[in-house]
């Protein structure tokens, strides 16, 4: 672009050449000057006219102010509506959590009604109105208090369930020899050595020598010795005066004082001591009295079957 400037008084002319970059620069400069002029005009003329009460400026200022107030009210209402919807969703989730908490509390042996935050509410929807800020804040505070109490209650339920899990892990319900059916049962029988009736204080599991012997429950090794009748013997203390005994082992892998887990290999089947062939002699003692081990093992089988039915354990 060529621009020619002519001075009539001096009879002179000057030519200016503007390329693309210069044109863009001139355009930007003109835009900046225009914006600055608008700002100066607004602050120097319009605002001063509104403050001084010049004719015509007061009504225009009132309209602008009213428009800004309406815009703010619409913005606040939209945000309040969004918060109210979110509050409704949180209240619905709280009701679901209460329902779940009641069922879990029942499983933990606690009173499910204690988990409810209060009496149920409901009724026909007659009319709706918008919530105010104070009502919304009060509802959120109430929800915060209710959620805090539910967290405390769930902590109690978790502690109770954990205690029950620990107790179950200390009860001898695990099969001490897998894949083997029990032989001689608990009770009076004809002794295979003397041929006379005698009390059999345990349960026999006939198996080949070297078959793993597993701990029927978690506990502490309190006895690991060779006994004239029981041969290589291991006793586990499971607490609450509950002891399990594993006899006639060919080899033992634990020692006195060791802590063992449920299902841990503690020895191998053998025929040491007073025995006519390789087998595990398994006993359960409660408060110094021998119990029928089959009662405990049957409870374990029922528990496994229930877990498989519920999909909590693979068959």
C-alpha positions in Angstrom: 0.0 0.0 0.0 1.3 3.5 -0.9 0.2 6.6 1.0 1.1 10.0 -0.5 1.0 13.0 1.9 0.9 16.5 0.3 1.7 19.7 2.1 -0.3 22.5 0.4 1.7 25.3 2.0 5.1 24.0 1.3 4.1 22.4 -2.0 5.8 19.2 -1.0 4.6 15.6 -1.0 5.8 12.5 0.8 5.2 8.9 -0.1 4.9 6.1 2.5 4.9 2.4 1.6 3.2 -0.1 4.0 3.7 -3.8 3.6 1.6 -6.6 5.3 3.5 -6.5 8.6 3.2 -2.8 8.9 -0.5 -2.9 8.1 -1.0 -5.5 10.9 1.0 -3.4 13.3 -1.0 -0.3 12.5 -4.3 -2.2 12.9 -3.2 -3.5 16.3 -2.1 0.0 17.4 -5.4 1.5 16.3 -7.3 -1.2 18.3 -5.3 -0.5 21.4 -5.9 3.2 21.1 -9.6 2.6 20.6 -9.9 0.4 23.7 -7.9 2.9 25.8 -10.1 5.7 24.5 -13.3 3.7 25.4 -12.0 3.0 29.0 -11.0 6.6 29.5 -14.4 7.8 28.2 -16.3 5.3 30.4 -14.4 6.2 33.6 -14.0 9.9 32.8 -17.4 10.7 31.4 -20.0 7.9 32.1 -19.1 7.1 35.7 -18.6 10.8 36.5 -22.0 11.5 35.0 -23.6 8.8 37.1 -22.0 10.1 40.3 -22.8 13.7 39.6 -26.4 12.9 38.6 -26.1 14.5 35.1 -29.4 14.3 33.1 -29.8 11.0 31.3 -26.8 9.3 33.0 -28.7 8.2 36.2 -31.3 6.1 34.3 -28.7 4.5 32.2 -26.6 3.7 35.3 -29.6 2.2 37.1 -30.3 0.0 34.1 -26.7 -1.2 34.0 -26.7 -1.9 37.7 -30.1 -3.7 37.6 -28.8 -5.9 34.7 -25.7 -6.8 36.7 -27.8 -7.7 39.8 -30.0 -9.9 37.7 -27.1 -11.6 36.1 -25.6 -12.3 39.6 -29.0 -13.6 40.9 -29.3 -16.0 37.9 -25.7 -17.2 38.5 -26.3 -17.8 42.2 -29.7 -19.6 41.5 -28.1 -21.9 39.0 -25.3 -22.8 41.5 -27.8 -23.3 44.3 -29.9 -25.6 42.1 -26.8 -27.6 41.2 -25.8 -27.8 44.9 -29.3 -28.9 45.9 -29.3 -31.6 43.3 -25.9 -32.8 44.5 -27.2 -32.7 48.1 -30.2 -34.9 47.1 -27.8 -37.4 45.5 -25.7 -37.5 48.7 -28.8 -38.1 50.8 -29.8 -41.0 48.6 -26.3 -42.5 48.9 -26.5 -42.0 52.7 -29.8 -44.0 52.7 -28.1 -46.8 50.7 -25.2 -46.8 53.1 -27.5 -47.1 56.1 -29.3 -50.0 54.5 -26.0 -51.8 53.8 -24.8 -50.9 57.3 -27.8 -52.5 58.9 -27.2 -55.8 57.0 -23.5 -55.8 57.9 -24.2 -55.0 61.5 -26.5 -58.0 61.6 -23.7 -60.2 60.3 -21.4 -58.8 63.0 -23.9 -59.7 65.7 -24.8 -56.1 66.5 -28.2 -54.5 66.8 -29.0 -53.3 63.2 -31.5 -50.7 64.5 -28.7 -48.9 66.2 -27.3 -48.1 62.8 -30.3 -46.0 61.6 -29.7 -42.3 61.8 -33.3 -41.6 62.7 -36.9 -42.3 61.8 -37.8 -42.7 58.1 -39.2 -39.8 56.2 -41.4 -39.5 53.1 -44.9 -38.6 51.9 -46.7 -37.3 48.8 -45.0 -34.5 46.8 -47.5 -31.6 46.9 -45.4 -28.6 45.9 -41.7 -27.8 45.3 -39.9 -24.6 46.1 -36.3 -23.4 45.7 -34.0 -23.8 48.7 -32.4 -20.8 50.3 -28.8 -20.5 51.1 -29.4 -20.9 54.8 -31.6 -24.0 54.3 -29.0 -25.6 52.0 -26.2 -25.0 54.4 -28.3 -26.4 57.3 -29.1 -29.5 55.3 -25.4 -30.0 54.4 -24.3 -29.6 58.0 -26.9 -32.2 59.0 -25.7 -34.6 56.4 -22.1 -34.0 57.5 -23.0 -34.9 61.1 -24.9 -38.0 60.0 -22.1 -39.2 57.8 -19.6 -38.8 60.7 -21.7 -40.9 63.0 -22.1 -43.6 60.3 -18.3 -43.7 59.9 -17.9 -44.2 63.6 -20.5 -47.0 63.7 -18.9 -48.7 60.7 -15.6 -48.6 62.5 -17.2 -50.5 65.3 -18.7 -53.0 62.9 -15.3 -53.5 61.2 -13.6 -54.1 64.6 -16.3 -56.7 65.5 -15.9 -58.5 62.1 -12.1 -58.5 62.5 -12.4 -60.0 65.9 -14.7 -62.7 64.6 -12.3 -63.4 61.7 -9.5 -63.8 64.2 -11.6 -66.2 66.3 -12.6 -68.3 63.3 -8.9 -68.5 62.2 -8.1 -70.0 65.7 -10.8 -72.7 65.5 -9.5 -76.1 64.1 -11.8 -76.5 61.1 -9.1 -77.1 58.4 -8.5 -80.7 57.3 -5.1 -81.7 58.7 -4.5 -84.1 55.8 -6.0 -83.2 52.5 -7.7 -85.7 50.2 -7.9 -88.4 52.8 -11.0 -89.7 54.4 -11.0 -90.2 58.2 -10.5 -93.8 59.4 -11.0 -94.8 63.1 -13.4 -92.3 64.7 -13.5 -90.7 68.1 -15.0 -92.8 70.9 -14.7 -96.3 72.3 -13.3 -99.0 70.0 -11.4 -102.3 70.0 -7.8 -101.3 70.5 -5.8 -102.7 67.5 -2.9 -103.7 69.8 -4.5 -105.0 73.0 -7.7 -106.2 71.4 -9.7 -104.7 74.3 -12.3 -101.8 74.3 -10.6 -98.5 74.9 -11.4 -94.8 74.4 -9.9 -93.4 71.1 -9.4 -89.8 72.0 -8.8 -88.6 68.4 -9.4 -89.1 64.7 -7.2 -91.2 62.5 -6.2 -90.2 58.9 -4.5 -93.1 57.1 -2.0 -91.9 54.5 1.3 -92.8 53.0 4.5 -91.9 54.9 5.6 -88.3 54.0 2.1 -87.0 53.3 2.0 -83.4 54.6 0.3 -82.7 57.9 -1.3 -79.2 58.0 -2.2 -77.1 61.0 -6.0 -77.2 61.4 -5.9 -73.6 62.7 -3.5 -70.8 63.5 -1.7 -71.1 66.9 1.5 -71.4 68.8 3.6 -74.6 69.1 3.6 -75.5 72.8 4.8 -79.1 72.5 7.2 -80.7 70.0 8.7 -83.9 71.3 8.9 -87.7 71.0 6.2 -89.5 73.1 6.2 -93.2 73.8 2.6 -93.6 72.7 2.2 -90.7 70.2 5.7 -90.9 68.7 6.8 -87.6 67.1 4.1 -85.2 68.4 3.2 -81.6 67.9 0.7 -79.6 70.0 -0.7 -76.2 69.0 -2.3 -73.8 71.4 -5.1 -71.8 69.7 -6.1 -69.8 72.8 -9.3 -70.0 74.9 -8.0 -73.4 76.3 -8.2 -75.0 72.8 -5.3 -77.3 71.8 -4.8 -79.6 68.8 -2.5 -82.6 68.8 -0.8 -84.2 65.8 0.8 -87.6 66.5 2.9 -90.4 64.9 4.7 -88.0 62.5 7.7 -89.2 60.5 9.2 -85.7 60.3 8.4 -82.4 62.1 9.1 -78.9 60.6 8.2 -76.7 63.6 9.6 -76.3 67.1 8.3 -75.1 70.4 7.4 -71.4 70.4 6.8 -71.2 66.7 3.7 -69.3 65.4 2.0 -71.2 62.7 -0.8 -70.3 60.3 -3.9 -72.2 59.3 -3.0 -74.7 56.7 0.7 -74.5 57.3 2.7 -77.7 56.8 4.0 -78.6 60.3 4.9 -82.3 59.9 4.7 -85.4 57.7 2.6 -88.6 58.2 4.5 -91.5 59.7 4.1 -94.5 62.0 6.2 -93.5 65.1 5.2 -94.4 68.6 2.4 -96.8 69.4 1.1 -97.3 65.8 0.3 -100.2 63.5 0.8 -98.3 60.2 1.4 -94.8 58.7 -1.4 -92.4 59.7 -2.1 -89.1 61.5 -3.7 -89.3 64.9 -5.5 -85.9 65.3 -6.9 -84.7 68.6 -8.8 -81.6 69.8 -8.8 -80.7 73.5 -10.9 -78.0 75.2 -10.1 -77.1 78.8 -8.3 -80.3 79.2 -11.1 -82.5 77.9 -10.8 -84.4 74.6 -13.4 -83.5 72.0 -14.6 -85.2 68.8 -12.5 -83.5 66.1 -15.1 -84.4 63.5 -17.5 -81.8 64.9 -14.9 -79.0 64.2 -14.0 -80.4 60.8 -17.6 -80.8 59.8 -18.2 -77.1 60.7 -15.3 -76.2 58.4 -16.7 -78.2 55.5 -20.1 -76.5 56.0 -18.4 -73.1 55.9 -16.5 -73.9 52.8 -19.7 -75.1 51.1 -21.5 -71.9 52.0 -18.6 -69.8 50.6 -18.6 -71.7 47.4 -22.4 -71.3 47.0 -22.0 -67.6 47.6 -19.2 -67.4 45.1 -16.6 -66.4 47.7 -14.4 -69.4 47.1 -13.8 -71.6 44.1 -14.8 -75.2 44.3 
